[in-house]
Amino acid sequence: MRIMRHLFQRFFPQRWGSVVVFYVFLLFFVVGIALHRDYGVSADEAAVRKFGSDAFNYLFGTGTIPTELDWSFFNPAIPMVLHGVERLLGLTDGADIWFVRHLITFGMFFVTVVTFYHTARLRFHDWKLPLLGSVMFMASPRLFAHGFYNPKDIPAMMLFSLSALTLLLFLEKRTMMRFGAHILVTALLISMRVFGLMMPILAMAFLWTCMQPWKISMKWTAVYILTLALALILVWPLLWNHPIQGIINAFLNTASRSGGGFYFGESFSSVGVPWHFLPVWIGITTPVMYSIFFLIGFLTLISRRPSRLGRAETDSPAPGRRDEAGWIRVQLFALLWFSLPVIALTILPIGIFDGWRHMLFLYPAFLLIALEGVVWIGIVTKKNWIAPALIGLQIVSTGTWMLRNHPFEYAYFSIPSQFIDGQFDLDYWGLSYRAGLEWIVKNDARDHINVFTAARVGKTAADTLPIADWSRLYFTTPNKADYILDNFRAHDYQHVFPEDRKAHAVTVDGLEILAVYKGPDTKGIFEPVIW
């Protein structure tokens, strides 16, 4: 504990405030470790695991080039790390494999939140508002759940956050260590998300505005482009043979992928999404008070000089407080971080689907802008406690909801369920199949149970069960199944199986995200029950 505290104070050096920050993050870390075995398996995890295994065998063994589509546009670095850990630990049990992956994914989520805290510290003069924003991050139900089982979007969000922080630190103090760190994480970022190309664009724009005379800015820009290009080729195997054509193909592949999902009661799959797709999904899945302060902060930043907001934050300078130019840089960067991808998504035919999970990397910028709203309310009311108190009430309310609905935080909506039912995606990744299978093995003692799941991930979910229970399940066709499990996605969230045969349902705020139906051999064994 002393060693951990010493290391934390090394990175959070501000007297007793560092103690508060340390214990908040320590609690968050401990909670993550305690909960990492509670979630089901998401639909993408099996594919990512195979991709990591195939890429690892191709690059370090005798395997052939991976056939997965991901190879054409997605760096296998993170999937290979996960596969490497699996091999290093000698994992063979399905539950251990998935839960170790969930633990590592949570570690990346934890790094993201810590990175957010440090980025916010570049804007605000002490630890309080950055910590408030970090707790808002932790108490964001959907993000929290994704922080365990999302093997693509959580690493991308982590790399976006690290790329942003390292760039801001480099602009504050130009050292080769900071420059090298930024180049490395930015190269990894671009190789995992084409949207990452906005980072070098922003970097060069800031280099031109922050460095004088122009010869110095030209020099740094040239060095930046050259080193980033070399780093990108180094970390991305796709580019080793044909670097230019490879990155062009990756961009075209991403831009041509279909997007959509179940949205306002309609299922669609096409290139591009309606302009309101992203703001609606963010609004209905983010705690209301967070969104309100984001809107206040966003309007504040685009309608007034950021420096005025920075100067008005406090009456007198505080020790270690950064200069006004640094504040403005972080404010402008957060605004561009959030706005540019949204504008690009509106203009370019880029497909996103499954809610807004592909755009989770916007959330750190979203919260940074929300904190600007907190500052503005303090300026207007001359009472700095009002906004934090309102957000604190939201955090308590949201945290209570998370405790009550764990481990189904991914089904959180910020609006009443009657506006959601039949209108939007629910458990699109099938994580609730684990709960359905657990209910079956708990309530049926037979040694041979025939099961049918409407989504393939249901079979993968069985890996999380104890071996004794797993061995009793046999997956078959619907007409031979003792139990049929459905998360409703395949039929646009319509309940196609007879309601009178429903034996069990997993519900969140009155919304059924999965149902278990009695098959031919189980009719009349027990009465329907709702959990």
ABEGO torsion letter per residue (X at the ends): XAAAAAAAAAABBBEAAAAAAAAAAAAAAAAAAAAAAABBBBAAAAAAAAAAAAAAAAAABABBBBABAAAAABBAAAAAAAAAAAAAAGBABAAAAAAAAAAAAAAAAAAAAAAAAAAAAAABABAAAAAAAAAAAAABAAAAAAAAABAAAAAAAAAAAAAAAAAAAAAABBBAAAAAAAAAAAAAAAAABAAAAAAAAAAAAAAAAABOBAAAAAAAAAAAAAAAAAAAAAABAAAAABAAAAAAAAAAAAAABBBEEBBGGBBBBBBEBBAAAAAAAAAAABBAAAAAAAAAAAAAAAABBAAAAAAAABABBBBGBBBAAAAAAAAAAAAAAAAAAAAAAAABBBBBBGEAAAAAAAAAAAAAAAAAAAAAAAAAAGBAAAAAAAAAAAAAAAAAAAAAAOAAAAABBABBAAAABGABBBBAAGAAAAAAAAAAAAABABABBBBBBABAAAAAAAAABBAAAAAABBBBBAAABABBBBAGAAAGGBBABBAAABABBBBBGGBBABBBBBBAAABGABBBBBX
